[in-house]
Structure formats: C-alpha cells, structure tokens
Amino acid sequence: MAATAVRYLRSAGAPTAAEALPRPALRAVRDDERMPVDPGEFRRVLGHFASGVTIVTALDEDGPAGFACQSFASLSLDPPLIAFMVARTSTTWPRIARAGRFCVNILGAEQGGLCRAFAVSGADKFAGVSWTPAPSTGSPRLPDAPAWIDCEIAAVHTGGDHLIVVGRVESLGATEEADPLLFHRGRFGRFAG
C-alpha cells in the first residue's frame, strides 16, 4: 500500500517523504580497500547470538510464497510495527513485495524441518504444507506455529546486502504453551530447563 502511494506521488511530480530526507554520499569501494573484518569471522562471531526463527509468507497472484527468516524483531508499540531483514538476492522477496502484505509465522521447537524446507531456494516450499489465510491480509498462516503476526508493508530500507522491511501489524495471535525454535551457531535448539 505504501509503495503504491509513493509511486503515485512520484508519477504526479509530488515530493515524497523519502525524497525529502538528506541522502548520504555514496561511493564505490576501491580495489585497494579491504573489508574491515573477514566475512567468515563476522558470521562465526555473530553466530553466538541466539535468535528465534520465523517463516515470512504472502499470497500473490501465483499462489503462496514464503522464506525462512531469523532476522526478525519487534520495532514499535505505537504504532505497532515489526521488522525483518531479507537478502537482496532473495527470489521470494519480490513476490512478497508485490503482495504488499505478509504474515510472520514464529516457529515452535519442533518445527526445524519446516524451517529447513522454507530455507531452500527455488523449491516449491508449500508442497505438502497446509495453511489457512491470516484474518487481515489472507497471507498463509502455517499449522502449529505458536504465534503469527499479520502485517501490511509500511516501509523498506536498504541495509548493505539486505533490505530492512518494516511491517504495520494488522492482527496477531499466539498459543501460550509452546516452546520457540532457536537458532544458535548454525544449529537449531531449544530452551533447556
């Protein structure tokens, strides 16, 4: 919805809020520059941060689409906003962007297999997966997910090789008795205790 409004304002010649903000100077990385840290070391160190795991889904003209996502966070209470990050190379993201809405399915401790199925690029991720439409957007709600958050896309920002997607929460729900699926140092896990 927001992207449609921005496109209309631009086509009409009206300034948009994004165009009014000062833009940082951009430049290409020179051949003699090197990354400040080794990418492998970056991944290894940040792998020590345990995170929950989600599957972000949408429904477009071609049917259901979705991908596994561990970079998800709450952003604001008023208005209710969430954020997730997606690689610019994602083949699923353009479908979700076109839909303009999505559902974040927060996975439970027993859903590692479902997460792996949605982490595969180019596969029919919904093969054999039942789903129900989320109440506000119709995006796929996955079975047995302990929590879900139904959203409209509010903004998309660049962040290096990823995009930062902000969603405005339209509806949500959760079950109280479910343990989360955790991801830590390249493996799935759960709370012990």
Backbone as CSV, one residue per row, in Angstrom:
resi,resn,N_x,N_y,N_z,CA_x,CA_y,CA_z,C_x,C_y,C_z
1,MET,0.823,-1.171,0.000,0.000,0.000,0.000,0.878,1.250,0.000
2,ALA,1.859,1.290,0.883,2.740,2.458,0.965,3.521,2.634,-0.328
3,ALA,4.005,1.525,-0.903,4.777,1.613,-2.147,3.909,2.161,-3.273
4,THR,2.643,1.753,-3.317,1.724,2.247,-4.338,1.539,3.756,-4.196
5,ALA,1.393,4.226,-2.962,1.221,5.659,-2.725,2.458,6.442,-3.154
6,VAL,3.641,5.923,-2.844,4.885,6.599,-3.227,5.003,6.657,-4.749
7,ARG,4.689,5.534,-5.439,4.747,5.528,-6.905,3.787,6.569,-7.485
8,TYR,2.568,6.668,-6.937,1.608,7.635,-7.428,2.126,9.061,-7.218
9,LEU,2.624,9.359,-6.017,3.131,10.702,-5.741,4.277,11.061,-6.682
10,ARG,5.169,10.107,-6.922,6.286,10.373,-7.843,5.783,10.623,-9.256
11,SER,4.799,9.817,-9.721,4.278,9.994,-11.084,3.572,11.332,-11.232
12,ALA,3.001,11.848,-10.144,2.316,13.141,-10.177,3.279,14.297,-9.962
13,GLY,4.557,13.996,-9.734,5.551,15.041,-9.541,5.608,15.599,-8.136
14,ALA,4.898,14.981,-7.209,4.900,15.463,-5.820,6.091,14.870,-5.070
15,PRO,6.709,15.636,-4.176,7.801,15.083,-3.386,7.273,14.073,-2.385
16,THR,8.049,13.045,-2.122,7.688,12.067,-1.093,8.585,12.287,0.101
17,ALA,8.166,11.758,1.245,8.959,11.921,2.474,10.347,11.348,2.295
18,ALA,10.449,10.233,1.578,11.760,9.614,1.388,12.686,10.519,0.581
19,GLU,12.132,11.268,-0.378,12.964,12.145,-1.186,13.376,13.401,-0.423
20,ALA,12.630,13.761,0.606,12.931,14.972,1.361,14.083,14.770,2.347
21,LEU,14.396,13.522,2.680,15.464,13.254,3.630,16.826,13.444,2.981
22,PRO,17.813,13.928,3.733,19.158,14.045,3.155,19.723,12.660,2.866
23,ARG,20.377,12.553,1.763,20.952,11.261,1.364,22.447,11.261,1.654
24,PRO,22.972,10.149,2.198,24.415,10.089,2.443,25.169,9.993,1.120
25,ALA,26.388,10.478,1.118,27.222,10.373,-0.081,27.580,8.902,-0.293
26,LEU,27.399,8.430,-1.509,27.714,7.047,-1.839,28.949,7.007,-2.719
27,ARG,29.745,5.977,-2.544,30.910,5.811,-3.399,31.197,4.329,-3.546
28,ALA,31.914,3.984,-4.585,32.295,2.597,-4.808,33.504,2.248,-3.942
29,VAL,33.619,0.976,-3.594,34.787,0.514,-2.837,35.948,0.378,-3.817
30,ARG,37.061,1.006,-3.482,38.226,0.946,-4.362,38.910,-0.413,-4.247
31,ASP,39.692,-0.754,-5.285,40.400,-2.037,-5.298,41.372,-2.178,-4.136
32,ASP,41.957,-1.056,-3.685,42.941,-1.138,-2.606,42.297,-1.149,-1.212
33,GLU,40.979,-1.048,-1.162,40.292,-1.128,0.127,39.951,-2.584,0.416
34,ARG,39.922,-2.905,1.668,39.507,-4.257,2.038,38.454,-4.160,3.126
35,MET,37.700,-5.226,3.272,36.666,-5.242,4.299,37.333,-5.117,5.663
36,PRO,36.701,-4.415,6.607,37.302,-4.249,7.926,37.375,-5.553,8.718
37,VAL,36.537,-6.515,8.382,36.576,-7.829,9.039,36.377,-8.913,7.988
38,ASP,36.899,-10.072,8.270,36.740,-11.227,7.392,35.280,-11.701,7.447
39,PRO,34.630,-11.924,6.294,33.227,-12.348,6.305,32.995,-13.642,7.089
40,GLY,33.906,-14.585,6.998,33.768,-15.833,7.755,33.831,-15.592,9.253
41,GLU,34.738,-14.716,9.671,34.850,-14.386,11.088,33.614,-13.609,11.557
42,PHE,33.117,-12.723,10.725,31.895,-11.979,11.036,30.743,-12.947,11.314
43,ARG,30.553,-13.905,10.418,29.477,-14.896,10.570,29.686,-15.748,11.815
44,ARG,30.933,-16.167,12.071,31.225,-17.012,13.226,30.906,-16.292,14.530
45,VAL,31.354,-15.052,14.639,31.140,-14.301,15.887,29.656,-14.001,16.082
46,LEU,28.979,-13.534,15.051,27.563,-13.214,15.202,26.693,-14.453,15.384
47,GLY,27.233,-15.620,15.018,26.521,-16.879,15.256,26.336,-17.176,16.733
48,HIS,27.070,-16.492,17.588,26.916,-16.671,19.035,25.642,-16.032,19.566
49,PHE,25.012,-15.208,18.762,23.756,-14.584,19.166,22.616,-15.531,18.813
50,ALA,21.954,-16.075,19.807,20.817,-16.976,19.568,19.607,-16.151,19.139
51,SER,18.873,-16.654,18.187,17.670,-15.948,17.727,16.534,-16.938,17.558
52,GLY,15.343,-16.407,17.532,14.187,-17.199,17.164,14.166,-17.369,15.655
53,VAL,13.250,-18.185,15.178,13.168,-18.458,13.741,11.725,-18.259,13.293
54,THR,11.572,-17.607,12.151,10.252,-17.355,11.589,10.190,-17.822,10.143
55,ILE,8.979,-17.919,9.639,8.749,-18.063,8.205,7.834,-16.916,7.805
56,VAL,8.304,-16.094,6.882,7.533,-14.958,6.378,6.799,-15.424,5.124
57,THR,5.478,-15.241,5.094,4.665,-15.729,3.977,3.817,-14.605,3.382
58,ALA,3.409,-14.819,2.150,2.481,-13.898,1.477,1.716,-14.694,0.431
59,LEU,0.667,-14.096,-0.062,-0.133,-14.699,-1.118,-0.207,-13.702,-2.256
60,ASP,0.309,-14.100,-3.430,0.226,-13.223,-4.597,-0.536,-13.934,-5.700
61,GLU,-0.530,-13.359,-6.897,-1.301,-13.933,-7.998,-0.830,-15.323,-8.408
62,ASP,0.400,-15.695,-8.032,0.922,-17.023,-8.361,0.712,-18.037,-7.242
63,GLY,0.111,-17.624,-6.134,-0.130,-18.532,-5.017,0.690,-18.147,-3.798
64,PRO,0.848,-19.092,-2.857,1.584,-18.779,-1.628,3.094,-18.716,-1.861
65,ALA,3.751,-17.825,-1.122,5.208,-17.669,-1.178,5.705,-17.506,0.250
66,GLY,6.942,-17.920,0.497,7.480,-17.752,1.841,8.954,-18.085,1.919
67,PHE,9.597,-17.617,2.987,11.001,-17.935,3.213,11.283,-17.960,4.711
68,ALA,12.298,-18.735,5.102,12.742,-18.806,6.496,13.525,-17.545,6.822
69,CYS,13.309,-17.008,8.025,13.930,-15.742,8.402,14.239,-15.742,9.895
70,GLN,15.502,-15.541,10.241,15.857,-15.434,11.652,16.110,-13.993,12.068
71,SER,16.218,-13.078,11.116,16.456,-11.670,11.453,15.118,-10.943,11.503
72,PHE,14.453,-11.084,12.631,13.122,-10.543,12.868,13.106,-9.883,14.241
73,ALA,12.380,-8.779,14.379,12.306,-8.100,15.680,11.049,-7.250,15.781
74,SER,10.601,-7.036,17.014,9.564,-6.040,17.239,10.236,-4.680,17.097
75,LEU,9.499,-3.688,16.643,10.086,-2.384,16.375,9.408,-1.268,17.165
76,SER,8.077,-1.270,17.226,7.363,-0.162,17.858,6.033,-0.657,18.417
77,LEU,5.655,-0.118,19.577,4.340,-0.408,20.142,3.267,0.528,19.599
78,ASP,3.637,1.783,19.348,2.659,2.768,18.915,3.242,3.634,17.811
79,PRO,2.966,3.338,16.543,2.063,2.297,16.069,2.724,0.919,16.172
80,PRO,1.930,-0.151,16.115,2.512,-1.492,16.213,3.276,-1.855,14.936
81,LEU,4.604,-1.933,15.057,5.465,-2.234,13.907,6.413,-3.373,14.251
82,ILE,6.734,-4.162,13.237,7.778,-5.184,13.341,8.759,-4.938,12.190
83,ALA,9.897,-5.626,12.234,10.869,-5.520,11.139,11.496,-6.876,10.898
84,PHE,11.831,-7.131,9.645,12.654,-8.299,9.313,13.612,-7.889,8.215
85,MET,14.691,-8.636,8.103,15.687,-8.371,7.079,15.700,-9.535,6.089
86,VAL,15.837,-9.197,4.816,15.851,-10.198,3.756,16.987,-9.863,2.792
87,ALA,17.676,-10.897,2.331,18.771,-10.703,1.384,18.236,-10.111,0.091
88,ARG,19.003,-9.187,-0.486,18.598,-8.588,-1.762,18.517,-9.629,-2.867
89,THR,19.214,-10.757,-2.706,19.214,-11.812,-3.714,18.035,-12.768,-3.572
90,SER,17.192,-12.588,-2.580,16.052,-13.481,-2.366,15.147,-13.483,-3.589
91,THR,14.748,-14.678,-4.016,13.808,-14.789,-5.130,12.363,-14.747,-4.636
92,THR,12.155,-14.926,-3.339,10.807,-14.873,-2.769,10.403,-13.453,-2.413
93,TRP,11.358,-12.632,-1.978,11.029,-11.275,-1.558,10.249,-10.477,-2.610
94,PRO,10.607,-10.508,-3.898,9.834,-9.716,-4.867,8.346,-10.080,-4.885
95,ARG,8.032,-11.344,-4.656,6.621,-11.757,-4.614,5.926,-11.169,-3.390
96,ILE,6.612,-11.175,-2.248,6.029,-10.605,-1.033,5.875,-9.095,-1.193
97,ALA,6.879,-8.455,-1.780,6.813,-7.002,-2.001,5.628,-6.651,-2.897
98,ARG,5.420,-7.427,-3.967,4.278,-7.171,-4.859,2.950,-7.347,-4.135
99,ALA,2.883,-8.335,-3.231,1.644,-8.566,-2.477,1.353,-7.385,-1.546
100,GLY,2.427,-6.759,-1.021,2.244,-5.608,-0.136,1.841,-5.965,1.274
101,ARG,1.787,-7.226,1.576,1.365,-7.704,2.901,2.020,-9.052,3.153
102,PHE,2.078,-9.430,4.417,2.732,-10.695,4.760,2.301,-11.145,6.146
103,CYS,2.620,-12.395,6.455,2.383,-12.943,7.787,3.706,-13.532,8.281
104,VAL,4.099,-13.157,9.489,5.281,-13.738,10.124,4.797,-14.888,10.996
105,ASN,5.241,-16.100,10.689,4.911,-17.289,11.458,6.098,-17.593,12.359
106,ILE,5.928,-17.447,13.663,7.011,-17.716,14.619,7.000,-19.206,14.911
107,LEU,8.136,-19.858,14.652,8.187,-21.306,14.714,8.405,-21.839,16.121
108,GLY,7.849,-23.036,16.338,7.994,-23.739,17.602,9.165,-24.704,17.570
109,ALA,9.522,-25.202,18.743,10.712,-26.042,18.929,10.732,-27.282,18.041
110,GLU,9.570,-27.773,17.651,9.504,-28.998,16.844,9.429,-28.720,15.344
111,GLN,9.623,-27.482,14.922,9.413,-27.133,13.513,10.706,-26.883,12.732
112,GLY,11.802,-27.497,13.158,13.064,-27.364,12.432,12.972,-27.864,11.000
113,GLY,12.262,-28.947,10.776,12.100,-29.483,9.424,11.347,-28.523,8.519
114,LEU,10.308,-27.904,9.053,9.554,-26.918,8.274,10.448,-25.739,7.923
115,CYS,11.256,-25.300,8.872,12.179,-24.188,8.617,13.157,-24.550,7.505
116,ARG,13.726,-25.754,7.562,14.666,-26.191,6.519,14.001,-26.195,5.148
117,ALA,12.748,-26.641,5.082,12.034,-26.687,3.802,11.842,-25.291,3.222
118,PHE,11.628,-24.292,4.077,11.429,-22.928,3.600,12.745,-22.186,3.385
119,ALA,13.856,-22.779,3.793,15.167,-22.151,3.589,15.772,-22.515,2.241
120,VAL,15.167,-23.458,1.523,15.681,-23.910,0.233,15.249,-22.946,-0.859
121,SER,16.186,-22.507,-1.667,15.883,-21.582,-2.756,15.372,-22.338,-3.974
122,GLY,14.326,-21.810,-4.583,13.825,-22.353,-5.841,12.884,-23.531,-5.715
123,ALA,12.683,-24.086,-4.528,11.811,-25.242,-4.362,10.364,-24.799,-4.171
124,ASP,9.421,-25.730,-4.354,8.024,-25.467,-4.021,7.896,-25.647,-2.518
125,LYS,8.042,-24.564,-1.794,8.106,-24.622,-0.333,6.780,-25.012,0.300
126,PHE,5.692,-24.829,-0.407,4.388,-25.157,0.151,3.916,-26.557,-0.230
127,ALA,4.745,-27.338,-0.930,4.368,-28.701,-1.290,4.112,-29.504,-0.013
128,GLY,2.908,-29.986,0.142,2.546,-30.789,1.303,2.331,-30.003,2.584
129,VAL,2.366,-28.678,2.515,2.182,-27.840,3.705,0.793,-27.219,3.654
130,SER,-0.015,-27.535,4.658,-1.339,-26.912,4.722,-1.198,-25.533,5.359
131,TRP,-2.139,-24.670,5.072,-2.138,-23.334,5.662,-3.550,-22.777,5.640
132,THR,-3.758,-21.767,6.465,-5.029,-21.062,6.496,-4.740,-19.580,6.275
133,PRO,-5.677,-18.834,5.709,-5.423,-17.408,5.492,-5.449,-16.619,6.806
134,ALA,-4.465,-15.761,6.975,-4.447,-14.861,8.129,-5.644,-13.919,8.007
135,PRO,-6.223,-13.496,9.122,-7.500,-12.781,9.071,-7.480,-11.415,8.385
136,SER,-6.393,-10.688,8.464,-6.385,-9.333,7.892,-5.891,-9.300,6.458
137,THR,-4.852,-10.058,6.137,-4.240,-9.955,4.811,-4.469,-11.174,3.929
138,GLY,-4.894,-12.292,4.504,-5.048,-13.514,3.728,-3.742,-14.244,3.491
139,SER,-2.633,-13.721,4.014,-1.331,-14.383,3.869,-1.356,-15.717,4.609
140,PRO,-0.549,-16.693,4.161,-0.589,-18.013,4.783,-0.157,-18.036,6.254
141,ARG,-1.035,-18.575,7.085,-0.703,-18.924,8.468,-0.380,-20.402,8.474
142,LEU,0.783,-20.748,9.004,1.238,-22.139,8.962,0.730,-22.921,10.165
143,PRO,0.479,-24.222,9.963,-0.064,-25.032,11.055,0.946,-25.179,12.193
144,ASP,0.438,-25.180,13.387,1.229,-25.431,14.602,2.257,-24.356,14.916
145,ALA,2.273,-23.246,14.188,3.169,-22.146,14.566,2.629,-21.552,15.866
146,PRO,3.457,-21.440,16.896,2.969,-20.947,18.181,2.479,-19.501,18.155
147,ALA,2.933,-18.706,17.180,2.496,-17.315,17.101,2.549,-16.851,15.658
148,TRP,1.735,-15.866,15.333,1.704,-15.292,13.988,1.402,-13.808,14.093
149,ILE,1.934,-13.055,13.114,1.757,-11.605,13.067,1.428,-11.230,11.628
150,ASP,0.240,-10.699,11.416,-0.289,-10.381,10.095,-0.044,-8.895,9.822
151,CYS,0.639,-8.556,8.722,1.127,-7.185,8.512,0.911,-6.672,7.096
152,GLU,0.878,-5.353,6.992,0.981,-4.626,5.730,2.394,-4.043,5.671
153,ILE,2.997,-3.997,4.486,4.325,-3.397,4.357,4.202,-1.894,4.571
154,ALA,4.966,-1.367,5.535,4.939,0.066,5.842,6.120,0.795,5.216
155,ALA,7.289,0.141,5.151,8.487,0.778,4.582,9.513,-0.299,4.272
156,VAL,10.400,0.009,3.344,11.536,-0.857,3.009,12.769,0.029,2.920
157,HIS,13.826,-0.339,3.650,15.065,0.435,3.685,16.220,-0.453,3.221
158,THR,17.255,0.162,2.690,18.432,-0.602,2.317,19.333,-0.773,3.524
159,GLY,20.008,-1.909,3.580,20.945,-2.212,4.655,22.040,-3.128,4.130
160,GLY,22.985,-2.566,3.386,24.061,-3.385,2.825,23.511,-4.363,1.808
161,ASP,23.818,-5.657,2.001,23.348,-6.671,1.059,21.949,-7.190,1.417
162,HIS,21.288,-6.533,2.377,19.935,-6.895,2.785,18.990,-5.704,2.657
163,LEU,17.713,-5.995,2.723,16.672,-4.981,2.823,16.059,-5.088,4.214
164,ILE,15.699,-3.953,4.781,15.054,-3.901,6.087,13.584,-3.593,5.826
165,VAL,12.730,-4.555,6.120,11.303,-4.428,5.836,10.579,-4.108,7.141
166,VAL,9.812,-3.038,7.130,9.006,-2.653,8.289,7.553,-2.990,7.972
167,GLY,6.916,-3.710,8.885,5.522,-4.085,8.708,4.644,-3.476,9.780
168,ARG,3.489,-2.975,9.367,2.500,-2.477,10.330,1.580,-3.639,10.685
169,VAL,1.490,-3.936,11.967,0.728,-5.086,12.442,-0.761,-4.790,12.346
170,GLU,-1.478,-5.692,11.655,-2.922,-5.574,11.486,-3.668,-6.530,12.410
171,SER,-3.099,-7.709,12.656,-3.676,-8.678,13.593,-2.567,-9.646,13.997
172,LEU,-2.774,-10.346,15.101,-1.777,-11.283,15.591,-2.419,-12.244,16.576
173,GLY,-1.712,-13.330,16.858,-2.210,-14.302,17.816,-1.108,-15.251,18.238
174,ALA,-1.344,-15.939,19.368,-0.345,-16.877,19.891,-1.008,-17.916,20.763
175,THR,-0.343,-19.063,20.870,-0.715,-20.067,21.850,0.216,-19.891,23.031
176,GLU,-0.234,-20.160,24.206,0.564,-19.896,25.402,1.536,-21.021,25.754
177,GLU,1.303,-22.216,25.295,2.059,-23.379,25.772,3.027,-23.939,24.738
178,ALA,3.781,-23.119,24.054,4.693,-23.619,23.033,6.095,-23.066,23.252
179,ASP,7.092,-23.931,23.142,8.485,-23.502,23.219,8.933,-23.018,21.841
180,PRO,9.820,-22.011,21.785,10.264,-21.487,20.500,11.369,-22.346,19.869
181,LEU,11.472,-22.276,18.558,12.614,-22.841,17.844,13.717,-21.797,17.881
182,LEU,14.899,-22.181,18.338,16.033,-21.268,18.430,17.087,-21.643,17.408
183,PHE,17.858,-20.662,16.970,18.976,-20.890,16.056,20.222,-20.294,16.705
184,HIS,21.258,-21.131,16.836,22.488,-20.702,17.505,23.670,-21.447,16.902
185,ARG,24.655,-20.686,16.439,25.882,-21.245,15.875,25.613,-22.307,14.801
186,GLY,24.670,-21.978,13.913,24.388,-22.837,12.765,23.508,-24.033,13.049
187,ARG,22.943,-24.113,14.262,22.105,-25.271,14.602,20.805,-24.815,15.256
188,PHE,19.794,-25.662,15.112,18.538,-25.429,15.823,18.670,-25.941,17.242
189,GLY,17.914,-25.332,18.143,17.927,-25.764,19.525,16.667,-25.338,20.228
190,ARG,16.672,-25.552,21.539,15.526,-25.187,22.361,15.996,-24.845,23.753
191,PHE,15.112,-24.228,24.534,15.442,-23.929,25.922,15.604,-25.223,26.698
192,ALA,16.551,-25.278,27.567,16.704,-26.414,28.485,16.441,-25.893,29.888
193,GLY,15.627,-26.580,30.619,15.481,-26.074,31.946,14.270,-26.496,32.592
